[in-house]
Amino acid sequence: MIEHELRQLIQQGESLLVEFKGEQARGLSDDDLIEAVVCLANRPDSRPAWLILGVEDDGRITGARPRHGNYTDLTRLQALIANRTRPSLTCHIDEFTLDGKVVILIAVPQASTPVCTAAGTYKRRSIDGRGKPACLPFLFYEMQTHQASQGQDYSALVVPEASWEDLDPLEFDRLRRFVEVYNGDRSLSALQNDEIAKALGAVESNHDIRGIRVLGLLLFGKEQALGRLLPSHEIAFQVFSGSRVTRNEFLRVPLLRAMEILLERFRALNNEQELVLDLFRVSIPDYAERAFREGLANALVHRDYARLGAVHIQWHDDHMEISNPGGFPEGVRLDNLLVTPPRPRNPRLADAFKRIGIVERTGRGIDTIFYEQLRNGRPAPSYARSTESDVVLVLPGGEANLKFVRLVVEQGRTLQRALRLEELLVLNHLWQVRRAQTPDLARLIQRPDAEALALLQRMVEAGLIEAHGERKGRTWHLSNLIYKALDGQEAYLRQRGLSQLQQEQLILDYVETHGSITRGEASELCKVSPSGAYTLLQDLCRRGHLIRRGRAKGSRYTFPNTG
């Protein structure tokens, strides 16, 4: 890191990845220094982290005290950190002089396993109750969560107290039924119970079964065994009427039985309406069952089973929420949900659900949730309420947009293929906001601008959308065909805007009335960008209808015969 970059880092303030340690009031002891290093090493983010000595919490540079006589020996400081951390951490350390003050920068690597001080103190970097970055006690169950984020599969851990007698034979039969219903891996159906457990990795075995894994309890465990050996496993199903809870049910049963119970509850509450298209009837449910099943399965597969708390399914008057303990797995963010490779928190459990047929084998279950929601005329799902400790999926309900459903079906027939998820996202967004630029739509579909532009051009060729303007000023809106299906011809004309001839006539009429016009006035009058207004005015000047008087921002456009 160079001095300029360090100053920028300090200006940005403390964060999950940056900790300031000022020494103006008192010197930083070796114990405090080691605890700060340990804290940053036990962080939830794989990006580089920095401990900066000689900077106060408010970002003032006050200087680091010399630690070895009248200077600081960086090699000895590096050795101190390595000798007093378990396992040993090797940190890169640099010294800078900023504003005449010595600042020491320590690059702290992320620990693959929990790190403590030589005295046995564990700290972790997190956000405290005030929303500020802090070093908090690192508890044992949180270490398990940390290990899972580093790639350790919690569902693959062996439970020492569990035995084969803790598994319920009826759950193996339930698995066979699921395989048949959801078109899973039919080779599982022909296996004996112990062979199914071995094939899914639910047990530890070397010919004989030597141990039961967490996965085995989750799929096949008896209720008493789950309560005794895996108390964190719980699923809550709640129905709300306004703020009043009309149903509040908690399940502590194996996952397949829980899925079966919850699907029954879902079907009982889920209403449907029909849309008649020619000779066909299209069923439009309040919530698509595929979307609900994928959302529920994702919550069960990705939840943190080391953390207390239930998976919640909450059915409200106008939306449904599915939430689970444990934030997004490492590398998954709100802005890459649709494109990032699958990163299950419990890979062995995820693989079992795929083989049984419960979730998409491609691992793109989130795509299914978005697609089903949009094709049924509902707003897109949202994960915006998720935090670092919980993932929250919101499925909007309410009245379906039947015109949009009709459009999706009819366009599928016209194109002789189903509309893709990216196309549905764009159409739904443009119907809501009317007009958008390429970067906005690229963020919407979570693709680079170049890929988004290629998709938009293909949608123009398919007659789904139209472009307005050029280059950076280009915007996109629904095509005439789509507007006719959704809002009518008048709405299309409003979005398409005036023709150039009409815009020029508006400008000339304005000049006749007011004597002159500026570029800003023309932009507002014709509802175009300033650059577009400039182009219109220059065309009128070139053909002799107007002349430009003045320079730069003070210029105005008038008729040639005006004095």
BELSULVEN-V685105 format. One record per run of one state. SS is the DSSP state (@ for helix, = for strand, . for the rest). FROM is the first residue (numbers start at 1). LEN is the number of residues. If there is no record, write none. Layout:
ss=SS from=FROM len=LEN
ss=SS from=FROM len=LEN
//
This chain:
ss=. from=1 len=2
ss=@ from=3 len=10
ss=. from=13 len=2
ss== from=15 len=1
ss=. from=16 len=2
ss== from=18 len=4
ss=. from=22 len=8
ss=@ from=30 len=12
ss=. from=42 len=7
ss== from=49 len=5
ss=. from=54 len=1
ss== from=55 len=1
ss=. from=56 len=5
ss== from=61 len=1
ss=. from=62 len=6
ss== from=68 len=1
ss=. from=69 len=2
ss== from=71 len=1
ss=. from=72 len=2
ss=@ from=74 len=10
ss=. from=84 len=1
ss== from=85 len=2
ss=. from=87 len=5
ss== from=92 len=7
ss=. from=99 len=2
ss== from=101 len=8
ss=. from=109 len=7
ss== from=116 len=2
ss=. from=118 len=5
ss== from=123 len=5
ss=. from=128 len=5
ss== from=133 len=5
ss=. from=138 len=2
ss=@ from=140 len=10
ss=. from=150 len=4
ss=@ from=154 len=3
ss=. from=157 len=1
ss== from=158 len=2
ss=. from=160 len=4
ss=@ from=164 len=3
ss== from=167 len=1
ss=. from=168 len=1
ss=@ from=169 len=13
ss=. from=182 len=4
ss=@ from=186 len=3
ss=. from=189 len=4
ss=@ from=193 len=8
ss=. from=201 len=2
ss== from=203 len=3
ss=. from=206 len=3
ss== from=209 len=5
ss=@ from=214 len=7
ss== from=221 len=1
ss=. from=222 len=1
ss=@ from=223 len=7
ss=. from=230 len=5
ss== from=235 len=7
ss=. from=242 len=2
ss== from=244 len=8
ss=. from=252 len=3
ss=@ from=255 len=15
ss=. from=270 len=2
ss== from=272 len=6
ss=. from=278 len=2
ss== from=280 len=6
ss=. from=286 len=3
ss=@ from=289 len=14
ss=. from=303 len=8
ss== from=311 len=5
ss=. from=316 len=3
ss== from=319 len=7
ss=. from=326 len=8
ss=@ from=334 len=3
ss=. from=337 len=10
ss=@ from=347 len=10
ss=. from=357 len=8
ss=@ from=365 len=11
ss=. from=376 len=6
ss== from=382 len=1
ss=. from=383 len=7
ss== from=390 len=7
ss=. from=397 len=5
ss=@ from=402 len=14
ss=. from=416 len=5
ss=@ from=421 len=13
ss=. from=434 len=2
ss== from=436 len=2
ss=@ from=438 len=8
ss=. from=446 len=3
ss=@ from=449 len=13
ss=. from=462 len=3
ss== from=465 len=4
ss=. from=469 len=2
ss=@ from=471 len=3
ss=. from=474 len=1
ss== from=475 len=4
ss=. from=479 len=1
ss=@ from=480 len=7
ss=. from=487 len=2
ss=@ from=489 len=8
ss=. from=497 len=3
ss=@ from=500 len=15
ss=. from=515 len=2
ss== from=517 len=1
ss=. from=518 len=1
ss=@ from=519 len=8
ss=. from=527 len=3
ss=@ from=530 len=13
ss=. from=543 len=4
ss== from=547 len=3
ss=. from=550 len=2
ss=@ from=552 len=3
ss=. from=555 len=1
ss== from=556 len=3
ss=. from=559 len=5
//
